[in-house]
């Protein structure tokens, strides 16, 4: 069953605006990761937040984690057209290493 | 450069014609796995391997085989491909401990397979 569910499914904003994507999951986790998928298909790891962290920053990315609500959010500040992509959260089945991905949020940043 | 490579990147084939998608990593990772990505279904794990000669089924293993004879390679074999195996395939790798802890995994560029 899908563990990470993203919201919204699609988001369209103007360049310079901030984009916020949310992810919910069902079971306890060690870490939660965010990946980006470009139109060409490649999956790129963006950021990992551990279960004992509440917030993490990486450049224009800010990730929060609320383990009590089993949710995470990814904020991209000052968005650029090059940020246009799909974004996925992923949790892990620790006994097999299997990553469980959400359905993703498709972000379009208009120039 | 640390990377996961997949070949081919694109493949169009016909039903029943055996094919192999190769995956290779140069990071000395113990853990490797295969996923397929389909619209509306997301990414699903096909097979994984925790080390050489150790492989196990993921969520959707039917119609696929894998082998892990060397640490760096983890080929995905479709003995008799069918149209429902048309998909985007990803190989991933990581340290075994990283995988077990849900840490970062490194993905290949993807192989877009069409089975006619």
Interface residues (C-beta under 8 A of the other chain):
Chain A: X2 X29 X30 X31 X32 X33 X35 X40 X41 X42 X43 X44 X45 X48 X88 X91 X92 X94 X95 X96 X97 X98 X99 X101 X102 X103 X104
Chain B: X31 X33 X35 X40 X42 X43 X45 X48 X50 X56 X58 X59 X88 X90 X92 X94 X96 X99 X100 X101 X102 X103 X104 X105 X106 X107 X109 X110 X112
